[in-house]
Amino acid sequence: MRMRQYLSLLVAVCTVTAGVHAEETAEWNQWRGPNRDGKSPDTGLLRSWPEGGPKKLWQLEGLGSGFSSVTFGGGLIYITGRKEPGNPMKPPPAKHIYKRPGDRLYIYAIDMDGKYKWARDVATAWMGYYKGARASVTYDNGKLYLLVGTGEIGCYDAKNGDKIWTRDFKEFNAIVPEGIHRFGWSESILILDDKAIVCPGGDFFMVALDKNTGKEVWKSGKYAEAEHCSTIHVVYKGVPMLINGSRMGLACIHAETGKILWTQEFAPKNTANVPTPAFSGGYVFWAVGYNKGGICMKLSVDGDKVTATEAWRTEDMDCHVGGYIIHEGYIYGNDKAGFTCLDLKTGEKQWHEKGVGKGSLCWADEMLYLYREVKGEAALATCSPKGMEMKGTVTVQGEQQSWAHPVVHGGRLYLRYDNTLYCLDVKGK
């Protein structure tokens, strides 16, 4: 009897411990979620929306212009914005906010009721094309990490925004291609164990920094100029890999040594290569815009040697900034003025639907959340290779392009439209 009680207690402890760990690792603490795949672990969400959309819990104005998405950590929401200096939580003027010189980039911490906790001026804001905040904040163990549009890498205290350390892409002789010069650096920093991963794209395509001090851990070899994509971490058949897009194409780096494992020149000197690569079951998929389409690479591993063989190419996913997700062997993503589903292994198109038109998406509880890049329209849709069925729409207010991706976290849908952040209740009843 005592043995049974002991075993029951052990199981209970292990179950609780596993549950706590799962909750912690499920935090949407970085760009595109806990696994950088655009997929939320939330369950028990609405299967359809009422007329007019889900209930709005709150909206918060005064962020300033920007395209960054929300991230979470320590019970707070983090986001960035470009504004005039002096009063970071005062809404900017309704007009001409895109033409003022001397603006600053702010990190904001917001509580779950939609109230500002603090705001911190961290750097000069990007003043080139499409002025506004770019990369999303990464949260890790009480610290925030952000790459500024001008190339400054920073680590900040998540409690108050105090600066802990900074580096600059100039230190790595970063090549500033035409696209970056016009649009600014946009990569969201990846935290992997004790390392902060960034892609200067100069003499060293990728660099690993100590996340606590900013000191160099390793530097990869030279490959190509950086673009606007963010790095993903993949472990396939025991080999830890870091994969990102570049000015030339895809590059894969050994996560522990910085050695370049393979490259693929898919999109050389494109106007801008923006979307983050995606990985599933040994396949790496990357699609970009400006009539380039997508490519899928099949990986094979022999010891520490990794080979990437082209599986297929497609013109059926011309993806500017909206991205894509992989679910149960199918790719769902933005394709020009709508959304397309492709077979991961073959590239065969399953369907193309307009949805909300050109925009971004994320996945949660077997459903797709679509967000149009203009006019503020968002939608709930089914996620199936058999076709897409719209299950409700909602519209938020804003101006210019809305390139921030939708985020589903804690039963809430977060939509950033320029100066304003909206929070909607999408929990099932």
C-alpha positions in Angstrom: 0.0 0.0 0.0 2.8 2.4 0.9 4.5 1.6 -2.4 1.3 2.4 -4.3 0.9 5.6 -2.4 4.5 6.5 -3.2 4.1 5.8 -6.9 0.8 7.8 -7.0 2.5 10.7 -5.3 5.5 10.5 -7.7 3.2 10.5 -10.7 1.3 13.5 -9.3 4.5 15.4 -8.7 5.8 14.6 -12.2 2.5 15.6 -13.8 2.5 18.9 -12.0 6.1 19.5 -12.8 5.5 18.7 -16.5 2.5 21.0 -16.5 4.4 23.9 -15.1 7.2 23.4 -17.6 4.8 23.2 -20.5 3.1 26.4 -19.4 6.4 28.2 -19.1 7.7 27.0 -22.4 4.4 27.8 -24.1 4.8 31.6 -23.4 4.7 33.6 -26.6 8.0 35.1 -25.6 9.4 35.8 -29.1 8.6 36.5 -32.8 6.1 33.9 -34.1 5.6 32.2 -30.8 7.3 29.7 -28.5 8.7 27.6 -31.4 9.0 30.4 -34.0 6.4 28.6 -36.1 3.4 30.9 -35.9 1.5 28.3 -33.8 -0.1 29.0 -30.4 -0.5 26.2 -27.8 -3.9 27.7 -26.8 -6.9 25.4 -26.8 -10.6 25.8 -25.9 -11.1 28.8 -28.3 -14.1 30.0 -30.2 -14.9 27.9 -33.2 -16.7 30.8 -34.9 -17.1 34.5 -34.1 -20.3 36.4 -33.6 -21.4 39.1 -36.0 -19.0 42.0 -35.5 -16.3 39.8 -34.2 -15.2 38.7 -30.7 -15.5 40.9 -27.7 -13.0 43.7 -27.5 -11.4 43.7 -24.0 -9.3 46.8 -24.5 -7.4 48.9 -26.9 -4.3 50.9 -26.1 -3.2 53.9 -28.2 0.1 55.9 -28.1 2.5 53.2 -29.3 3.8 55.3 -32.2 4.3 53.9 -35.7 5.5 50.4 -36.1 5.2 46.9 -37.5 6.4 44.8 -34.5 4.2 42.2 -32.9 3.5 41.6 -29.2 5.5 39.2 -27.1 5.0 38.1 -23.4 7.0 37.4 -20.3 6.7 37.7 -16.6 3.1 38.6 -16.8 3.6 41.6 -19.1 3.2 42.4 -22.8 6.1 43.9 -24.7 6.0 45.9 -28.0 7.9 48.7 -29.6 7.0 51.9 -31.4 8.6 55.0 -33.0 7.7 58.4 -31.5 8.9 61.8 -30.8 11.0 62.0 -27.7 9.8 63.4 -24.3 6.4 61.8 -23.6 6.4 58.2 -24.8 2.9 57.3 -23.6 1.2 60.4 -25.1 -0.5 59.6 -28.4 1.3 61.2 -31.4 -0.3 63.8 -33.6 -3.0 62.3 -35.9 -1.2 63.5 -39.0 2.3 63.7 -40.3 3.7 61.2 -37.9 5.7 59.6 -40.6 7.7 62.7 -41.5 9.2 64.0 -38.3 13.0 63.8 -38.0 14.7 62.9 -34.7 12.1 60.3 -33.5 13.1 57.6 -31.0 12.4 53.9 -30.7 10.6 52.9 -27.5 10.1 49.6 -25.8 6.7 49.4 -23.9 5.7 47.1 -21.1 1.9 46.7 -20.8 -0.1 44.8 -18.2 -2.9 42.4 -19.1 -5.5 45.1 -18.5 -4.0 47.2 -21.3 -2.3 49.7 -19.1 1.3 51.0 -19.5 3.7 49.7 -16.9 6.7 51.5 -18.3 8.2 52.9 -21.5 11.9 53.1 -22.4 13.6 55.2 -25.0 16.3 52.7 -26.3 17.7 54.1 -29.6 17.3 56.4 -32.6 14.3 55.2 -34.7 14.7 54.0 -38.2 14.3 57.0 -40.6 14.4 55.3 -44.0 11.4 53.9 -45.9 8.4 52.7 -43.9 9.4 54.5 -40.7 8.4 52.7 -37.6 9.4 49.9 -35.2 10.5 46.7 -36.8 11.7 43.6 -34.9 9.7 42.1 -32.1 11.1 42.0 -28.5 12.4 38.6 -27.3 11.8 37.8 -23.6 14.1 35.4 -21.7 14.6 34.9 -18.0 13.8 38.5 -17.0 15.6 40.1 -19.9 14.5 41.7 -23.2 16.5 41.5 -26.4 15.9 43.7 -29.4 17.6 44.6 -32.7 17.0 48.2 -33.7 16.4 49.2 -37.3 19.7 51.0 -37.3 21.6 47.8 -36.4 22.1 48.2 -32.6 21.7 45.0 -30.6 20.4 45.5 -27.1 19.7 43.6 -23.9 17.4 45.3 -21.3 16.0 44.6 -17.9 12.4 43.3 -18.3 11.3 45.0 -15.1 12.1 48.6 -16.1 13.9 48.6 -19.5 17.3 49.5 -18.1 20.1 48.8 -20.5 22.3 45.8 -19.6 24.5 45.6 -22.7 24.5 46.7 -26.4 26.5 45.8 -29.5 26.3 47.1 -33.1 26.3 45.4 -36.4 29.0 47.8 -37.5 31.4 45.8 -35.2 31.0 42.8 -37.5 31.6 44.8 -40.7 28.0 44.2 -41.6 27.2 44.7 -45.3 24.4 47.1 -45.7 22.6 46.1 -49.0 20.2 48.3 -50.8 17.2 46.6 -49.2 18.4 47.1 -45.7 19.5 50.6 -46.4 16.0 51.5 -47.6 14.0 49.4 -45.1 16.2 49.0 -42.0 17.2 45.9 -40.0 14.2 43.8 -39.1 15.5 40.5 -37.5 14.0 39.4 -34.2 16.8 38.1 -31.9 16.8 34.3 -31.2 17.8 33.2 -27.7 19.2 29.7 -27.7 20.4 28.4 -24.3 22.9 31.0 -23.2 23.4 32.6 -26.6 21.7 35.4 -28.5 21.7 34.7 -32.2 21.9 37.5 -34.8 22.7 37.8 -38.5 24.9 40.9 -39.3 25.5 39.4 -42.8 29.0 41.0 -43.2 32.3 39.2 -42.7 30.3 36.8 -40.5 26.8 35.9 -41.7 25.7 34.8 -38.3 27.0 35.6 -34.8 26.3 34.0 -31.4 26.7 36.4 -28.4 26.6 35.5 -24.7 23.1 36.5 -23.8 24.2 37.9 -20.4 27.2 39.9 -21.4 27.0 40.4 -25.2 30.5 38.9 -25.7 31.1 36.8 -28.8 30.7 33.0 -28.4 31.2 32.1 -32.1 31.1 33.7 -35.6 30.1 31.9 -38.7 31.9 32.3 -42.0 31.0 34.9 -44.6 28.1 34.1 -46.9 25.7 36.9 -47.9 24.2 40.1 -46.7 21.4 39.8 -44.1 17.8 40.5 -45.0 14.6 40.9 -42.9 14.1 37.2 -41.9 14.6 35.8 -38.4 16.6 32.7 -37.5 14.9 29.4 -36.5 16.5 26.7 -34.4 16.1 23.1 -35.6 17.4 19.8 -34.3 17.2 17.1 -36.9 18.6 13.6 -36.4 20.8 14.9 -33.5 22.3 17.9 -35.4 21.4 21.3 -33.9 20.9 23.8 -36.8 20.2 27.5 -37.2 18.4 28.4 -40.4 17.7 31.8 -41.9 17.2 33.6 -45.1 19.6 36.1 -46.6 20.1 38.4 -49.5 21.1 35.4 -51.6 19.0 32.6 -50.2 18.9 30.1 -47.4 21.8 29.4 -45.0 22.1 26.7 -42.3 24.6 27.1 -39.5 25.7 24.5 -36.9 24.2 25.9 -33.6 27.2 24.9 -31.4 30.2 25.8 -33.7 29.0 28.4 -36.2 30.1 26.2 -39.1 28.1 26.8 -42.3 26.5 23.4 -43.1 24.7 24.3 -46.3 23.4 27.2 -48.4 20.9 27.5 -51.3 20.8 30.6 -53.6 17.1 30.8 -54.1 16.4 34.6 -54.1 19.6 36.5 -55.0 19.3 40.3 -54.8 15.5 40.2 -54.5 13.9 43.5 -53.5 13.4 42.2 -50.0 13.4 38.7 -48.5 11.2 39.0 -45.4 9.4 35.8 -44.2 11.0 33.5 -41.6 11.8 30.0 -42.8 9.7 27.1 -41.6 10.7 23.5 -40.7 8.8 20.2 -40.3 9.9 16.6 -40.5 13.2 17.1 -42.3 11.8 19.7 -44.8 12.8 23.4 -44.8 10.3 25.7 -46.5 11.0 29.4 -47.5 8.8 31.6 -49.6 9.4 35.3 -50.4 7.6 38.0 -52.3 8.2 40.0 -55.5 7.2 37.1 -57.8 9.9 34.8 -56.5 7.6 32.2 -54.8 8.9 29.4 -52.6 11.4 26.6 -52.3 11.4 23.4 -50.2 14.6 21.6 -49.2 14.8 18.0 -47.9 17.5 17.4 -45.3 19.6 14.3 -44.9 22.1 13.7 -42.1 25.3 11.6 -42.0 27.0 12.1 -38.7 27.6 15.9 -38.5 27.3 16.3 -42.3 24.0 17.8 -43.4 22.9 17.8 -47.0 20.0 19.8 -48.3 18.4 18.7 -51.6 15.8 20.7 -53.4 12.5 18.9 -53.2 10.4 21.4 -55.1 9.8 25.0 -56.1 6.5 26.8 -56.5 5.1 30.0 -57.8 2.0 29.4 -55.8 3.1 31.1 -52.6 4.4 34.6 -53.4 4.7 35.8 -49.8 5.7 39.4 -49.1 5.6 39.8 -45.3 2.6 37.6 -44.2 4.4 34.3 -43.6 3.1 30.8 -43.3 2.6 27.9 -40.9 3.0 24.1 -41.3 0.4 21.8 -39.9 0.0 18.1 -40.3 2.0 17.9 -43.6 0.6 21.0 -45.2 1.7 24.6 -45.6 -0.8 27.5 -45.2 0.4 30.9 -46.0 0.0 34.3 -47.7 0.0 34.1 -51.5 -0.2 37.6 -53.2 -3.8 38.8 -52.5 -4.9 35.8 -50.6 -4.0 32.5 -48.9 -2.8 29.2 -50.3 -2.4 25.6 -49.0 0.5 23.4 -50.3 1.5 19.8 -49.7 4.7 20.0 -47.7 6.4 17.0 -49.5 5.3 17.7 -53.1 4.4 21.3 -53.3 1.1 20.4 -54.9 -1.5 23.2 -54.4 -4.5 22.2 -52.5 -6.4 25.5 -52.7 -6.2 29.3 -53.0 -8.7 31.5 -51.3 -9.0 35.3 -50.9 -9.8 35.2 -47.2 -9.1 38.8 -46.0 -6.8 39.5 -48.9 -3.1 40.0 -48.6 -1.9 39.7 -45.0 -0.4 37.6 -42.2 -1.6 34.7 -40.2 -1.1 32.5 -37.1 -2.6 29.2 -36.0 -4.3 28.2 -32.7 -6.6 25.3 -31.7 -6.8 23.9 -35.3 -7.9 27.2 -36.7 -6.2 30.0 -38.8 -6.2 33.6 -37.7 -5.9 35.9 -40.7 -5.0 39.6 -40.6 -5.2 41.9 -43.6 -2.3 44.3 -44.1 -4.6 47.3 -44.8 -8.0 48.4 -43.5 -7.7 46.4 -40.3 -9.7 43.3 -41.2 -9.0 40.1 -39.2 -10.8 36.7 -39.6 -11.1 33.3 -38.1 -10.9 30.4 -40.7 -10.7 26.7 -40.8 -7.3 25.0 -41.3 -7.7 22.0 -43.7 -6.2 20.9 -47.0 -9.8 20.4 -48.2 -10.5 24.1 -48.3 -10.8 27.2 -46.2 -14.1 28.3 -44.6 -14.4 31.8 -43.0 -15.8 31.6 -39.5 -16.1 35.3 -38.7 -14.5 38.7 -39.2 -13.6 41.8 -37.1 -12.2 45.2 -38.1 -9.9 47.4 -36.1 -8.9 51.0 -36.9 -5.5 52.3 -38.1 -3.5 53.8 -41.0 -0.9 52.7 -43.4 0.2 49.0 -43.6 -0.4 46.6 -40.8 2.6 44.2 -41.1 2.4 43.1 -37.4 1.3 39.5 -37.3 -1.7 38.4 -35.2 -0.9 36.7 -31.9 -3.2 34.3 -30.0 -2.1 33.9 -26.3 -4.0 33.2 -23.2 -7.3 33.0 -24.9 -6.9 36.5 -26.4 -6.2 37.7 -29.9 -3.8 40.7 -30.2 -3.8 42.9 -33.3 -1.4 45.8 -33.7 -2.4 48.4 -36.2 0.2 51.2 -36.3 -0.2 53.3 -33.2 -2.8 51.1 -31.5 -2.9 47.6 -29.9 -6.2 45.8 -29.7 -7.0 42.9 -27.4 -10.0 40.6 -28.2 -11.5 37.8 -26.2 -11.4 34.5 -28.3 -12.0 32.0 -25.5 -14.7 29.4 -26.1 -17.8 29.8 -24.0 
